[in-house]
Amino acid sequence: MKDGKCGKCGEKMIKKGVIQSGNSKYDVYRCNECGQEDMKAIGVNPKYHR
């Protein structure tokens, strides 16, 4: 995913939600045309780092 566009078909991707995996958080994006999903790291969860 680059600049909010789908790498498969080139259409605009829409934010689907946020996933937390371990101490990291990711934004999940989904393409309306082809259904491709992609994740982008948004940072670490501060409660794990004291």
PyMOL Python script that loads the backbone (N, CA, C, O; Angstrom):
from pymol import cmd

cmd.read_pdbstr("""\
ATOM      1  N   MET A   1       0.847  -1.178   0.000  1.00  0.00           N
ATOM      2  CA  MET A   1       0.000   0.000   0.000  1.00  0.00           C
ATOM      3  C   MET A   1       0.887   1.234   0.000  1.00  0.00           C
ATOM      4  O   MET A   1       1.775   1.381   0.840  1.00  0.00           O
ATOM      5  N   LYS A   2       0.637   2.095  -0.933  1.00  0.00           N
ATOM      6  CA  LYS A   2       1.393   3.341  -1.006  1.00  0.00           C
ATOM      7  C   LYS A   2       0.415   4.489  -1.218  1.00  0.00           C
ATOM      8  O   LYS A   2      -0.378   4.476  -2.159  1.00  0.00           O
ATOM      9  N   ASP A   3       0.480   5.488  -0.328  1.00  0.00           N
ATOM     10  CA  ASP A   3      -0.388   6.668  -0.421  1.00  0.00           C
ATOM     11  C   ASP A   3      -1.871   6.307  -0.398  1.00  0.00           C
ATOM     12  O   ASP A   3      -2.673   6.978  -1.048  1.00  0.00           O
ATOM     13  N   GLY A   4      -2.249   5.261   0.335  1.00  0.00           N
ATOM     14  CA  GLY A   4      -3.645   4.891   0.466  1.00  0.00           C
ATOM     15  C   GLY A   4      -4.242   4.218  -0.749  1.00  0.00           C
ATOM     16  O   GLY A   4      -5.464   4.127  -0.865  1.00  0.00           O
ATOM     17  N   LYS A   5      -3.401   3.741  -1.664  1.00  0.00           N
ATOM     18  CA  LYS A   5      -3.897   3.059  -2.862  1.00  0.00           C
ATOM     19  C   LYS A   5      -3.545   1.584  -2.806  1.00  0.00           C
ATOM     20  O   LYS A   5      -2.503   1.200  -2.275  1.00  0.00           O
ATOM     21  N   CYS A   6      -4.415   0.772  -3.355  1.00  0.00           N
ATOM     22  CA  CYS A   6      -4.236  -0.679  -3.386  1.00  0.00           C
ATOM     23  C   CYS A   6      -3.078  -1.052  -4.305  1.00  0.00           C
ATOM     24  O   CYS A   6      -2.958  -0.526  -5.412  1.00  0.00           O
ATOM     25  N   GLY A   7      -2.228  -1.962  -3.839  1.00  0.00           N
ATOM     26  CA  GLY A   7      -1.106  -2.408  -4.648  1.00  0.00           C
ATOM     27  C   GLY A   7      -1.521  -3.368  -5.746  1.00  0.00           C
ATOM     28  O   GLY A   7      -0.775  -3.579  -6.702  1.00  0.00           O
ATOM     29  N   LYS A   8      -2.706  -3.953  -5.617  1.00  0.00           N
ATOM     30  CA  LYS A   8      -3.181  -4.944  -6.581  1.00  0.00           C
ATOM     31  C   LYS A   8      -3.922  -4.302  -7.756  1.00  0.00           C
ATOM     32  O   LYS A   8      -3.653  -4.620  -8.915  1.00  0.00           O
ATOM     33  N   CYS A   9      -4.861  -3.393  -7.446  1.00  0.00           N
ATOM     34  CA  CYS A   9      -5.670  -2.808  -8.522  1.00  0.00           C
ATOM     35  C   CYS A   9      -5.518  -1.292  -8.649  1.00  0.00           C
ATOM     36  O   CYS A   9      -5.975  -0.718  -9.638  1.00  0.00           O
ATOM     37  N   GLY A  10      -4.885  -0.624  -7.670  1.00  0.00           N
ATOM     38  CA  GLY A  10      -4.656   0.813  -7.755  1.00  0.00           C
ATOM     39  C   GLY A  10      -5.790   1.685  -7.251  1.00  0.00           C
ATOM     40  O   GLY A  10      -5.705   2.911  -7.330  1.00  0.00           O
ATOM     41  N   GLU A  11      -6.859   1.074  -6.730  1.00  0.00           N
ATOM     42  CA  GLU A  11      -7.990   1.850  -6.218  1.00  0.00           C
ATOM     43  C   GLU A  11      -7.703   2.335  -4.796  1.00  0.00           C
ATOM     44  O   GLU A  11      -6.759   1.877  -4.152  1.00  0.00           O
ATOM     45  N   LYS A  12      -8.528   3.266  -4.316  1.00  0.00           N
ATOM     46  CA  LYS A  12      -8.362   3.833  -2.985  1.00  0.00           C
ATOM     47  C   LYS A  12      -8.753   2.813  -1.907  1.00  0.00           C
ATOM     48  O   LYS A  12      -9.731   2.081  -2.058  1.00  0.00           O
ATOM     49  N   MET A  13      -7.968   2.779  -0.813  1.00  0.00           N
ATOM     50  CA  MET A  13      -8.255   1.866   0.289  1.00  0.00           C
ATOM     51  C   MET A  13      -8.912   2.624   1.436  1.00  0.00           C
ATOM     52  O   MET A  13      -8.630   3.803   1.648  1.00  0.00           O
ATOM     53  N   ILE A  14      -9.791   1.945   2.178  1.00  0.00           N
ATOM     54  CA  ILE A  14     -10.532   2.534   3.282  1.00  0.00           C
ATOM     55  C   ILE A  14     -10.089   1.878   4.583  1.00  0.00           C
ATOM     56  O   ILE A  14      -9.866   0.669   4.634  1.00  0.00           O
ATOM     57  N   LYS A  15      -9.961   2.689   5.640  1.00  0.00           N
ATOM     58  CA  LYS A  15      -9.543   2.164   6.938  1.00  0.00           C
ATOM     59  C   LYS A  15     -10.648   1.287   7.518  1.00  0.00           C
ATOM     60  O   LYS A  15     -11.800   1.705   7.626  1.00  0.00           O
ATOM     61  N   LYS A  16     -10.273   0.062   7.888  1.00  0.00           N
ATOM     62  CA  LYS A  16     -11.228  -0.904   8.414  1.00  0.00           C
ATOM     63  C   LYS A  16     -11.211  -0.948   9.940  1.00  0.00           C
ATOM     64  O   LYS A  16     -12.243  -1.193  10.564  1.00  0.00           O
ATOM     65  N   GLY A  17     -10.036  -0.710  10.549  1.00  0.00           N
ATOM     66  CA  GLY A  17      -9.942  -0.751  11.999  1.00  0.00           C
ATOM     67  C   GLY A  17      -8.502  -0.776  12.467  1.00  0.00           C
ATOM     68  O   GLY A  17      -7.578  -0.484  11.708  1.00  0.00           O
ATOM     69  N   VAL A  18      -8.325  -1.134  13.752  1.00  0.00           N
ATOM     70  CA  VAL A  18      -7.004  -1.191  14.369  1.00  0.00           C
ATOM     71  C   VAL A  18      -6.817  -2.569  14.984  1.00  0.00           C
ATOM     72  O   VAL A  18      -7.724  -3.100  15.625  1.00  0.00           O
ATOM     73  N   ILE A  19      -5.629  -3.149  14.786  1.00  0.00           N
ATOM     74  CA  ILE A  19      -5.284  -4.441  15.376  1.00  0.00           C
ATOM     75  C   ILE A  19      -4.101  -4.234  16.305  1.00  0.00           C
ATOM     76  O   ILE A  19      -3.151  -3.527  15.970  1.00  0.00           O
ATOM     77  N   GLN A  20      -4.168  -4.863  17.487  1.00  0.00           N
ATOM     78  CA  GLN A  20      -3.032  -4.831  18.395  1.00  0.00           C
ATOM     79  C   GLN A  20      -2.407  -6.211  18.412  1.00  0.00           C
ATOM     80  O   GLN A  20      -3.085  -7.202  18.685  1.00  0.00           O
ATOM     81  N   SER A  21      -1.118  -6.281  18.123  1.00  0.00           N
ATOM     82  CA  SER A  21      -0.390  -7.541  18.102  1.00  0.00           C
ATOM     83  C   SER A  21       0.827  -7.396  19.002  1.00  0.00           C
ATOM     84  O   SER A  21       1.785  -6.706  18.653  1.00  0.00           O
ATOM     85  N   GLY A  22       0.789  -8.048  20.160  1.00  0.00           N
ATOM     86  CA  GLY A  22       1.888  -7.911  21.109  1.00  0.00           C
ATOM     87  C   GLY A  22       1.943  -6.492  21.618  1.00  0.00           C
ATOM     88  O   GLY A  22       0.978  -6.007  22.208  1.00  0.00           O
ATOM     89  N   ASN A  23       3.063  -5.814  21.400  1.00  0.00           N
ATOM     90  CA  ASN A  23       3.177  -4.432  21.866  1.00  0.00           C
ATOM     91  C   ASN A  23       3.079  -3.424  20.722  1.00  0.00           C
ATOM     92  O   ASN A  23       3.421  -2.256  20.906  1.00  0.00           O
ATOM     93  N   SER A  24       2.622  -3.849  19.557  1.00  0.00           N
ATOM     94  CA  SER A  24       2.497  -2.952  18.401  1.00  0.00           C
ATOM     95  C   SER A  24       1.039  -2.789  17.987  1.00  0.00           C
ATOM     96  O   SER A  24       0.212  -3.673  18.209  1.00  0.00           O
ATOM     97  N   LYS A  25       0.741  -1.644  17.383  1.00  0.00           N
ATOM     98  CA  LYS A  25      -0.599  -1.387  16.851  1.00  0.00           C
ATOM     99  C   LYS A  25      -0.502  -1.173  15.350  1.00  0.00           C
ATOM    100  O   LYS A  25       0.465  -0.596  14.852  1.00  0.00           O
ATOM    101  N   TYR A  26      -1.519  -1.648  14.635  1.00  0.00           N
ATOM    102  CA  TYR A  26      -1.555  -1.551  13.177  1.00  0.00           C
ATOM    103  C   TYR A  26      -2.914  -1.040  12.731  1.00  0.00           C
ATOM    104  O   TYR A  26      -3.943  -1.446  13.270  1.00  0.00           O
ATOM    105  N   ASP A  27      -2.920  -0.140  11.737  1.00  0.00           N
ATOM    106  CA  ASP A  27      -4.148   0.243  11.046  1.00  0.00           C
ATOM    107  C   ASP A  27      -4.389  -0.788   9.955  1.00  0.00           C
ATOM    108  O   ASP A  27      -3.458  -1.183   9.253  1.00  0.00           O
ATOM    109  N   VAL A  28      -5.642  -1.228   9.812  1.00  0.00           N
ATOM    110  CA  VAL A  28      -5.988  -2.195   8.774  1.00  0.00           C
ATOM    111  C   VAL A  28      -6.792  -1.466   7.699  1.00  0.00           C
ATOM    112  O   VAL A  28      -7.783  -0.798   7.996  1.00  0.00           O
ATOM    113  N   TYR A  29      -6.355  -1.601   6.453  1.00  0.00           N
ATOM    114  CA  TYR A  29      -7.018  -0.972   5.311  1.00  0.00           C
ATOM    115  C   TYR A  29      -7.535  -2.043   4.365  1.00  0.00           C
ATOM    116  O   TYR A  29      -6.922  -3.099   4.210  1.00  0.00           O
ATOM    117  N   ARG A  30      -8.686  -1.756   3.727  1.00  0.00           N
ATOM    118  CA  ARG A  30      -9.295  -2.708   2.798  1.00  0.00           C
ATOM    119  C   ARG A  30      -9.696  -1.989   1.513  1.00  0.00           C
ATOM    120  O   ARG A  30     -10.212  -0.872   1.536  1.00  0.00           O
ATOM    121  N   CYS A  31      -9.443  -2.660   0.396  1.00  0.00           N
ATOM    122  CA  CYS A  31      -9.815  -2.126  -0.915  1.00  0.00           C
ATOM    123  C   CYS A  31     -11.263  -2.510  -1.217  1.00  0.00           C
ATOM    124  O   CYS A  31     -11.646  -3.668  -1.050  1.00  0.00           O
ATOM    125  N   ASN A  32     -12.065  -1.542  -1.660  1.00  0.00           N
ATOM    126  CA  ASN A  32     -13.468  -1.816  -1.991  1.00  0.00           C
ATOM    127  C   ASN A  32     -13.622  -2.585  -3.295  1.00  0.00           C
ATOM    128  O   ASN A  32     -14.598  -3.317  -3.467  1.00  0.00           O
ATOM    129  N   GLU A  33     -12.680  -2.432  -4.210  1.00  0.00           N
ATOM    130  CA  GLU A  33     -12.783  -3.076  -5.520  1.00  0.00           C
ATOM    131  C   GLU A  33     -12.432  -4.558  -5.477  1.00  0.00           C
ATOM    132  O   GLU A  33     -13.240  -5.401  -5.866  1.00  0.00           O
ATOM    133  N   CYS A  34     -11.215  -4.882  -5.002  1.00  0.00           N
ATOM    134  CA  CYS A  34     -10.744  -6.269  -5.093  1.00  0.00           C
ATOM    135  C   CYS A  34     -10.737  -7.003  -3.752  1.00  0.00           C
ATOM    136  O   CYS A  34     -10.550  -8.220  -3.726  1.00  0.00           O
ATOM    137  N   GLY A  35     -10.939  -6.292  -2.634  1.00  0.00           N
ATOM    138  CA  GLY A  35     -10.982  -6.946  -1.329  1.00  0.00           C
ATOM    139  C   GLY A  35      -9.627  -7.148  -0.671  1.00  0.00           C
ATOM    140  O   GLY A  35      -9.545  -7.762   0.393  1.00  0.00           O
ATOM    141  N   GLN A  36      -8.568  -6.645  -1.283  1.00  0.00           N
ATOM    142  CA  GLN A  36      -7.218  -6.760  -0.726  1.00  0.00           C
ATOM    143  C   GLN A  36      -7.148  -6.018   0.609  1.00  0.00           C
ATOM    144  O   GLN A  36      -7.653  -4.901   0.722  1.00  0.00           O
ATOM    145  N   GLU A  37      -6.519  -6.637   1.634  1.00  0.00           N
ATOM    146  CA  GLU A  37      -6.325  -5.990   2.924  1.00  0.00           C
ATOM    147  C   GLU A  37      -4.844  -5.761   3.159  1.00  0.00           C
ATOM    148  O   GLU A  37      -4.002  -6.552   2.735  1.00  0.00           O
ATOM    149  N   ASP A  38      -4.535  -4.652   3.849  1.00  0.00           N
ATOM    150  CA  ASP A  38      -3.150  -4.316   4.138  1.00  0.00           C
ATOM    151  C   ASP A  38      -3.077  -3.689   5.523  1.00  0.00           C
ATOM    152  O   ASP A  38      -4.031  -3.058   5.978  1.00  0.00           O
ATOM    153  N   MET A  39      -1.932  -3.867   6.196  1.00  0.00           N
ATOM    154  CA  MET A  39      -1.739  -3.302   7.522  1.00  0.00           C
ATOM    155  C   MET A  39      -0.578  -2.313   7.493  1.00  0.00           C
ATOM    156  O   MET A  39       0.407  -2.505   6.779  1.00  0.00           O
ATOM    157  N   LYS A  40      -0.717  -1.253   8.284  1.00  0.00           N
ATOM    158  CA  LYS A  40       0.334  -0.254   8.397  1.00  0.00           C
ATOM    159  C   LYS A  40       0.614  -0.037   9.883  1.00  0.00           C
ATOM    160  O   LYS A  40      -0.307   0.253  10.647  1.00  0.00           O
ATOM    161  N   ALA A  41       1.871  -0.174  10.300  1.00  0.00           N
ATOM    162  CA  ALA A  41       2.239   0.006  11.703  1.00  0.00           C
ATOM    163  C   ALA A  41       2.043   1.463  12.109  1.00  0.00           C
ATOM    164  O   ALA A  41       2.445   2.379  11.391  1.00  0.00           O
ATOM    165  N   ILE A  42       1.415   1.667  13.280  1.00  0.00           N
ATOM    166  CA  ILE A  42       1.202   3.030  13.773  1.00  0.00           C
ATOM    167  C   ILE A  42       1.936   3.285  15.080  1.00  0.00           C
ATOM    168  O   ILE A  42       1.879   4.401  15.597  1.00  0.00           O
ATOM    169  N   GLY A  43       2.624   2.292  15.632  1.00  0.00           N
ATOM    170  CA  GLY A  43       3.410   2.528  16.841  1.00  0.00           C
ATOM    171  C   GLY A  43       3.313   1.392  17.831  1.00  0.00           C
ATOM    172  O   GLY A  43       2.659   0.379  17.587  1.00  0.00           O
ATOM    173  N   VAL A  44       3.984   1.585  18.962  1.00  0.00           N
ATOM    174  CA  VAL A  44       3.977   0.570  20.008  1.00  0.00           C
ATOM    175  C   VAL A  44       3.019   0.972  21.110  1.00  0.00           C
ATOM    176  O   VAL A  44       2.759   2.155  21.326  1.00  0.00           O
ATOM    177  N   ASN A  45       2.502  -0.019  21.796  1.00  0.00           N
ATOM    178  CA  ASN A  45       1.579   0.215  22.889  1.00  0.00           C
ATOM    179  C   ASN A  45       2.368   0.691  24.111  1.00  0.00           C
ATOM    180  O   ASN A  45       3.224  -0.047  24.599  1.00  0.00           O
ATOM    181  N   PRO A  46       2.111   1.896  24.619  1.00  0.00           N
ATOM    182  CA  PRO A  46       2.929   2.448  25.697  1.00  0.00           C
ATOM    183  C   PRO A  46       2.819   1.707  27.031  1.00  0.00           C
ATOM    184  O   PRO A  46       3.730   1.811  27.852  1.00  0.00           O
ATOM    185  N   LYS A  47       1.738   0.964  27.275  1.00  0.00           N
ATOM    186  CA  LYS A  47       1.614   0.296  28.570  1.00  0.00           C
ATOM    187  C   LYS A  47       2.584  -0.883  28.719  1.00  0.00           C
ATOM    188  O   LYS A  47       2.791  -1.360  29.835  1.00  0.00           O
ATOM    189  N   TYR A  48       3.176  -1.356  27.636  1.00  0.00           N
ATOM    190  CA  TYR A  48       4.178  -2.414  27.719  1.00  0.00           C
ATOM    191  C   TYR A  48       5.564  -1.854  28.030  1.00  0.00           C
ATOM    192  O   TYR A  48       6.455  -2.596  28.445  1.00  0.00           O
ATOM    193  N   HIS A  49       5.747  -0.555  27.833  1.00  0.00           N
ATOM    194  CA  HIS A  49       7.052   0.077  28.051  1.00  0.00           C
ATOM    195  C   HIS A  49       6.969   0.981  29.268  1.00  0.00           C
ATOM    196  O   HIS A  49       6.392   2.067  29.202  1.00  0.00           O
ATOM    197  N   ARG A  50       7.536   0.544  30.363  1.00  0.00           N
ATOM    198  CA  ARG A  50       7.436   1.331  31.604  1.00  0.00           C
ATOM    199  C   ARG A  50       8.711   2.025  31.923  1.00  0.00           C
ATOM    200  O   ARG A  50       8.797   2.727  32.930  1.00  0.00           O
TER     201      ARG A  50
END
""", "prot")
cmd.dss("prot")
cmd.show_as("cartoon", "prot")
cmd.util.cbc("prot")
cmd.orient("prot")
